[in-house]
Amino acid sequence: MCGIAGFFAYDPARASSPALAADILTAMTDVITHRGPDDSGQFVDGPVALGMRRLAIIDLNTGHQPLFNEDRSLALVCNGEIYNFRELRAALAERGHRFTTCGDMEPLVHLYEDVGTQLPTHLRGMFAFALWDSTRKRLLLARDRLGVKPLYFADTHGTLVFGSEIKALLRHPSVHRAVDPATLHHYLSLNYVPAPMSMIRGVRQLGPGEVLVCDAGGVRIESYWDLRFEPEHGVTEEEWARRVRDKLEEATRIRLVSDVPFGAFLSGGIDSSAVVAMMARNMNEPVRTFSIDFEEKSFSESEHAALVARLYGTEHRTRTAHANWVDLVDELIWYADDPLADSSMIPVYLVSEFAREHVTMVLTGDGGDEAFAGYPTYNAYFVRAMYRRIPAPLRRHVVRRIIEALPVSTAKVSFDFRAKRFVAGAELEAEEAHVWWRAILSESAKRDLYTDAFRAQLGHERATSELYREHFERSGTDDPVARMLYADTRFYLPADMLTKVDRMAMANALEARGPFLDYELMELAARIPSGIKFKDRQQKYILKKALEPLLPASILNRKKAGFNVPVGAWLHGDFGRKAREVLSPDRVAAAGFFRPDGVRRLLDEHAARRADHSFGIWGLFCFQLWYERFVAATDVVPPAAVARRWSIPNRAGERVS
């Protein structure tokens, strides 16, 4: 696990001197030191520069990067872990390739010699890499199938700049800082930035399952993998359950290879509990497990986590999160990189910080909802059809008014919140409703916030639901459950869930591995007919059946709770005061995107408990802080606490003491 960065002047006229290239590369890798505090490495050769920061997990002594082939015509930097490296290494050795390390990354350069740009199709793992082919004067970038590891790039008039995080690209002189209007528009509906966008104009994400090839002819991007829903019929429920259980156990087992201490996040939900169960079955020592608890009872899952910990005899630790996390907010915004307003980033950061006191790597339950239909919106899709049998005038003028009159609650996923969301979305077309039930600000709410100047900049940008609709169409199926699963796996999962876990774990130099994110497990789940996977509209039906021998009914039959934090309640306390400070009329006006009176209205309505605007306020709050840190500031520098923690120098090479 590490962070990578670099650039390639594919227009020879844009090449820098070796000394200048090395200085730029150092600045790019220094700013992502948190991703790899154990080691650093550089390779500068003519038009190309490759750099890395390493977090040592496997092959602690000889795993230095960049890595090379026998004649050093190929150079590689890679972030991630390759789980089938031993099989690849054995096959390559039989074909005469020679190795100088014992790690999981060196097989990549030798495999490239044999298969060229088809290299990613042979890998089972999480990865983002850059490989320089000096013979062909070609740079290859690739990202893993599900998008677990991030990779950003900017094509700047003859120079391709890339990195694990945007802040690395912003240390390159050809990458300029300006907000992308379309990205901001969509962010306000999602509270995250959808791929391939970034909030910096001209910077883009390489998508999950994509390769980028850059040579003298320019930049070309191709997809090497996609998730196909082609149901396999004639298989019994019992057989599907066995296959799921066996594949999940295999996916967990191959992720236990480590030369450093490791453990697991344990929330007490089905997915994290399943991973802990599989770990316990494949380890000769107690699993180290870590949980975050909340003082607000509706948000606490500690008793469920403790039950699983007792069942499997784990070495369990719990820490309580308090609202004083607000003191960390500047650091969280810095680590998030692009603006990210998923409130669960807070507990993920806290549990990562907590776990890092004891281990260097953890396994997580991410991906289980997308593989096995775990979100309530899948049920809502079908409930909507029944609800719409009520005559429209009665729905809109009686039922909806009654629901909208319910008092606002700050409890976790409260009835009034769910009911208000449902009745509003149920009036939309089915797949648009699936988007709305996740949306933060509607199209009309966004337009009401925009200043005239920003509205003119934005032009006629399409509705955010159109981004989701593209993914529904790409699914290649008419099955409504499969279409929703495809859209959530290819759109929502990498842009929100995986981004959050990567940034918050790596903020603490902690590697996170997800067995449910194994592409072979995902492909297996996609072959299960929806009538079995989501039988009788039960979320995760077949996964629960697979886990019956391993987990008690009290865990398997729990309603999905999520990992959110009580932002709505906290807005009525210290965080509310902080939000008003950050979203003050002067600061909002200085940014120029939103009308101060529109922002103040959201704050006032929430404070008066006339509406629950917690998610919208949180999104605006995170964007405002991000904008002031990454765009409006004279230079992109980390908060002082971050600079001290990781000893990050400023551009002049001075370190904060």
Secondary structure as GFF3:
##gff-version 3
##sequence-region A 1 657
A	DSSP	beta_strand	2	9	.	.	.	ID=ss1
A	DSSP	three_ten_helix	12	14	.	.	.	ID=ss2
A	DSSP	alpha_helix	18	30	.	.	.	ID=ss3
A	DSSP	three_ten_helix	33	35	.	.	.	ID=ss4
A	DSSP	beta_strand	39	45	.	.	.	ID=ss5
A	DSSP	beta_strand	48	54	.	.	.	ID=ss6
A	DSSP	beta_strand	67	68	.	.	.	ID=ss7
A	DSSP	beta_strand	74	82	.	.	.	ID=ss8
A	DSSP	alpha_helix	85	94	.	.	.	ID=ss9
A	DSSP	alpha_helix	106	115	.	.	.	ID=ss10
A	DSSP	three_ten_helix	116	122	.	.	.	ID=ss11
A	DSSP	beta_strand	125	133	.	.	.	ID=ss12
A	DSSP	beta_strand	138	143	.	.	.	ID=ss13
A	DSSP	beta_strand	152	155	.	.	.	ID=ss14
A	DSSP	beta_strand	159	163	.	.	.	ID=ss15
A	DSSP	alpha_helix	166	169	.	.	.	ID=ss16
A	DSSP	alpha_helix	181	190	.	.	.	ID=ss17
A	DSSP	beta_strand	204	205	.	.	.	ID=ss18
A	DSSP	beta_strand	210	215	.	.	.	ID=ss19
A	DSSP	beta_strand	218	223	.	.	.	ID=ss20
A	DSSP	alpha_helix	237	253	.	.	.	ID=ss21
A	DSSP	three_ten_helix	254	256	.	.	.	ID=ss22
A	DSSP	beta_strand	262	265	.	.	.	ID=ss23
A	DSSP	alpha_helix	270	281	.	.	.	ID=ss24
A	DSSP	beta_strand	288	294	.	.	.	ID=ss25
A	DSSP	three_ten_helix	297	299	.	.	.	ID=ss26
A	DSSP	alpha_helix	302	311	.	.	.	ID=ss27
A	DSSP	beta_strand	315	321	.	.	.	ID=ss28
A	DSSP	three_ten_helix	323	328	.	.	.	ID=ss29
A	DSSP	alpha_helix	329	336	.	.	.	ID=ss30
A	DSSP	alpha_helix	345	356	.	.	.	ID=ss31
A	DSSP	beta_strand	361	363	.	.	.	ID=ss32
A	DSSP	alpha_helix	368	372	.	.	.	ID=ss33
A	DSSP	alpha_helix	376	387	.	.	.	ID=ss34
A	DSSP	alpha_helix	392	394	.	.	.	ID=ss35
A	DSSP	pi_helix	395	399	.	.	.	ID=ss36
A	DSSP	alpha_helix	400	404	.	.	.	ID=ss37
A	DSSP	alpha_helix	415	425	.	.	.	ID=ss38
A	DSSP	alpha_helix	430	436	.	.	.	ID=ss39
A	DSSP	alpha_helix	443	449	.	.	.	ID=ss40
A	DSSP	alpha_helix	452	458	.	.	.	ID=ss41
A	DSSP	alpha_helix	465	474	.	.	.	ID=ss42
A	DSSP	alpha_helix	480	487	.	.	.	ID=ss43
A	DSSP	pi_helix	488	497	.	.	.	ID=ss44
A	DSSP	alpha_helix	498	506	.	.	.	ID=ss45
A	DSSP	beta_strand	511	513	.	.	.	ID=ss46
A	DSSP	three_ten_helix	515	517	.	.	.	ID=ss47
A	DSSP	alpha_helix	519	527	.	.	.	ID=ss48
A	DSSP	alpha_helix	530	533	.	.	.	ID=ss49
A	DSSP	three_ten_helix	535	537	.	.	.	ID=ss50
A	DSSP	alpha_helix	541	547	.	.	.	ID=ss51
A	DSSP	alpha_helix	553	556	.	.	.	ID=ss52
A	DSSP	alpha_helix	567	570	.	.	.	ID=ss53
A	DSSP	alpha_helix	574	582	.	.	.	ID=ss54
A	DSSP	alpha_helix	585	591	.	.	.	ID=ss55
A	DSSP	alpha_helix	596	607	.	.	.	ID=ss56
A	DSSP	alpha_helix	614	627	.	.	.	ID=ss57
A	DSSP	pi_helix	628	632	.	.	.	ID=ss58
A	DSSP	alpha_helix	640	646	.	.	.	ID=ss59
###
